[in-house]
Amino acid sequence: MIKGQKVELRPVSLEDYKRIFEWRNDEETAKLIAGTGFYAYCHVSTENVEADYENDVKRIDKRETGKFSIYTKGENSQHIGGIQYSALNIISRSCTVGIGIGVKEYWSKGYGTDAMKTLIHYLFQTMNLQRIKLETWSGNVQAIRSYEKCGFVVEGRLRNDEFIDGKYYDTVVMGLLKEEFIY
């Protein structure tokens, strides 16, 4: 378990994946998490979610990918989302990160920012990475704001790369170097 100020990052369980079923079938949540991939991410059955657990958690190469469930800290700890790193490159000491807060009551209250800072600290301090990157879509303003609070800077844009609700958005590419991060 990796502890932050507001959250704990825990190994992903099958029960966590079953809770994700609700988030994946809520269109507002799924659009924010998946962007253009919304059509494949949402409207899934519990059987699909359980199969994803087998493929995404039990069979992943943990040398390249790490997946965690985000839980609130405290006596009434609650599973509120997921966070991961992937595309680990041991030569350049870099990876890609992603996060999703599925419980709407915890949006815009600092839980996602704390979870991301906690993962970043782990990646820089424990795994000795040098660079972390991520991508999001330009319409996900709250995510961009959260990433900026973590120290990420916009490194580029892929214009009209995302198509959501009949409108084109840019893919926003953001990065963070170890020496720029303040925990």
C-alpha positions, 0 to 999 in steps of 0.5 A: 500500500502506498499512502498519500495525504488523502488516499491510499493506493492499494493492489487492485482486487476483483471486488474493486473491478466489480465496482468499476462496472458502475463507473464504466456504465455512467456516460459522464464518468466514462467520457472523462476517463476514456475520451475518444475511447468512450465507445469501447470503455462504457456500456459493458457487462459484469462479465466483461469487467471480470474478464478485464480483471483477468487480462488487465490485472492478473496477467500483466507484466508488473515490470512494465505496468502497475495498477492500483485502486484509489481508496480514501484514508480513514476509518470509513475508507472507500474505493473511489478510483484507479491509477496506473503507470504503463509503458515503463522504459528502463533505459530512459527511465520513463513511463506513462500514467493515467487516473480515473476517479469514478465516484463523483462526490470526490471530484474536484476535492483534491483526491485525484491530485493527491493520488497522482502526487502519491504515484509520482513520488513512488515512481520518482523515489522508489523506481528512480524514474526521470520522466513521467508523461500522460495524455488527456483531451482538451475538454477535460479541464478539471483533469488538466488543472489537477495535472498542472497542480502536480507539476505537469506542463503541456508539451504538445497538442495533437489538434482535433485528435479526439471526437467526443459528443459530435465535437473535435478536441485536441489531445493534450500531451503533458510531461513532468521531470523528476527535478521539477516535482515538489511533493 
